[in-house]
Amino acid sequence: MSESGANVVPFVLDGADSEDTGVDTPAFDMMEAVRMAEAIVFAAAEPVSRKALAQRLPDGVDVDAVMAEIQRQYERRGVNLVRVADAWAFRTAGDLAFLMSRDSVQQKKLSRAALEVLAIIAYHQPVTRAEIEEIRGVETSKGTIDTLMESAWIRMRGRRRTPGRPVTYGTTDTFLDHFGLEEIRDLPGMDELKGAGLLSSRMPSSFVMPQPPADPDLFGDDEEPLTDIDLEELGLLTPRINDD
């Protein structure tokens, strides 16, 4: 028992065990690790990655156990700890979102074309503009892609290993965070979309719902990552100046 009477659950730091070496090894209080991680996430403007937490918490702390404990403590609170890809953030509890609506800044509504393109990228990523147009059956304007890029919901992720090396697009962690998804595999399936009225109940029996990738960050054999030269060409990197 601690001086306050609370139970202390120790974390043993990395190093030799005191019973094996005769050297006293300091123990780290679980609740202290929880307080530290809570402070780090609370103060961050963006979701904090597991790697960043591991770097800032004492050695030997089980980051996953700490975050699970914070998540448990906040599960019935006005704010919840949520996971976004491999990062963590505090967000208003879903059932209380209506309290924030009157003060929130209304975002510009996406056009039908932009919503269609966003859905195609989310479910089919990585996907090129030509592949998006093939799925939609109509041409996709550069403005639609630019709007989604400006919202930070999609990104240029690589190039297809085909003639012309077209750019491939995928979603971002900001997309996951905005739509309350832990990972891309949490996207709604066919039954959920029908239940929400987003798909016709009279879809052709041959229609197959695309399955989001298990790990959207992995590159397949037909895709390669963007190089610095690609980034310069696409206007995403300031051109290097030759001093000669």
Steps between C-alpha positions, in 0.01 A plus 500: 500500500618853424491784754160603362363151549469428128621176351822538308557282195871518419659497159850350517732700280723335242810356658610212717263364762610583853456140617737378230775759544462629853457852360182688585308577179265800516131431447276738309147559624233405244282792603789742457555367148127548435518860623801574278344349188173679574684833518688436177187416301294780659757766409550380142328679211505181291459130586815371671659191350594195700864556401493857636348380829761228535776757448364736766394250766762330722671191363322176572150646511242291314348771278208284390407417859524865602279619215248223565477616863442864396240386250324304775504798737348732240246264345207654694632856505408802287816443297634163390846381407479372144749322279572641155712255297809462723437820697284620788286811561230630732166563331154607615285198588289409200167537679589857606608630160171690467614734780786623281299547181391859563858614561672299229610657175299356217727346239431553134281216381658268249340467159348170395799444270745559786311259726504234229873545442571491875301177538680339206841595638408376849380159381731442202828659613759519364322630191595729209290775348441288189382211717265736688353615167458140384304415817286815486448486124563874465799731489631626834609862508829605656300739718322210668829333586644834618201557732553164667875564526435838665273333755797271584274195460697357208865505398727412213661180618699352210515426129363206306764290321332549163576722199482864605542405869165649609469624858311281746275644769407379848333629815674661798486473878306829491232317302486226764485756780224705337277199439572335835681197358783320677625346176391488138352151546236660725329654195134391486410194299210448260238424767597807703488726194156365402377549856613862489321555170825551309452199274187393320334190643455384139869474416579242229567156647837500321616814684803435721606748766873574477701407806726775640867403519621341823797738508458798263861609557649190340614524137412217263708368212325741260567813707810688610546782754542861394861619469631852561503551123132396487418739784674787319317417178166492683571829678517336843868576559698817442741444209862470599724788395829415335777704664733455202 
